Amino acid sequence: MKNKPKNWAWAYMFLAPSVILICILNLWPILQTLWFSLNDIQGFQPPKWAGLGNYITVLGNEEFAGAFKNTVVYTLVTVPAGVFLSLVTAVLLNTSIRCKGFFRICYFLPVISAPAAVAMVWRWLYNSEFGIINFLLSKLGIDGLNWIGDSKTVLLSVMIVGIWAMVGYNMVILLAGLQNIPRTFYEAAEIDGASGYKKFMYITVPLVSPTLFFVILTTTISSLQVFDHIYMMVDSTNPALKSAQSLVYLFYKYTFVQYDKGIGSAFASLLLGLVLILTCIQMYAQKKWVIYQ
């Protein structure tokens, strides 16, 4: 008992570097953004108190409504599709197949590739005149589309890239969770005559649910913050941009292009609120379906 205060002192000393960095790199920017959102800050002029004026302006902005819709649609499509494909890929790569390591590397390559390079490659693939996608469609007798120049297809094009980019990372995490499932469960199910589908639904999914919940949570947060693919693939002069721009894109536009930090911070603060609400809902809902061993 005499050594207990000393032990606590050592514990706090080892935690201090991480806590200090978290406060500097995460907590302070959040508080600063919330403060900026309550002030009118134009360029390099000193801030002027605006109260909730920036939020009223943002909520009445047509661009906010469109960006909010795009962000929600992007999340609702990419998260289920990306997580499902990641889980299926992880299950297939967890079996005894040839060149398993090679396939894992191929699926993980998009994760370690620079987002700018990935976006530029996909921009070339989507090119309406000499892109390989329209070239293959023409060989099938199908007219090509203006993938990133048409307001009807631009968001779909971005979502395809987003799903493709997230599969590799989520696959690795789910693969680690699958490898922790004891083989004896599958052997017992095989003795009872369970089919592959039943083994997947009643053994794999329940036992990998904690890892699956982590993947869904992090993928949702990441999808709500989509920016780089939109910025790199869709030019600011593209008339279809409004059909693809997200809340983070508007934050960038108002903060770093129009130099209105107050409005930009209001966009960021509203997005933070949305992320917190969805995270709380997911944390509550996970009690209903996540099975911890």
Secondary structure, 3 states (H helix, E strand, C coil): CCCHHHHHHHHHHHHHHHHHHHHHHHHHHHHHHHHHHCEECECCCCCEECCCHHHHHHHCCHHHHHHHHHHHHHHHHHHHHHHHHHHHHHHHHCCCCCCHHHHHHHHHHHHHCCHHHHHHHHHHHCCCCCCHHHHHHHHCCCCCCCCCCCCCCHHHHHHHHHHHHHHHHHHHHHHHHHCCCCHHHHHHHHHCCCCHHHHHHHHHHHHHHHHHHHHHHHHHHHHHCCCHHHHHHCCCCCCCHHHCCCHHHHHHHHHHHCCEHHHHHHHHHHHHHHHHHHHHHHHHHHHHHCCCC
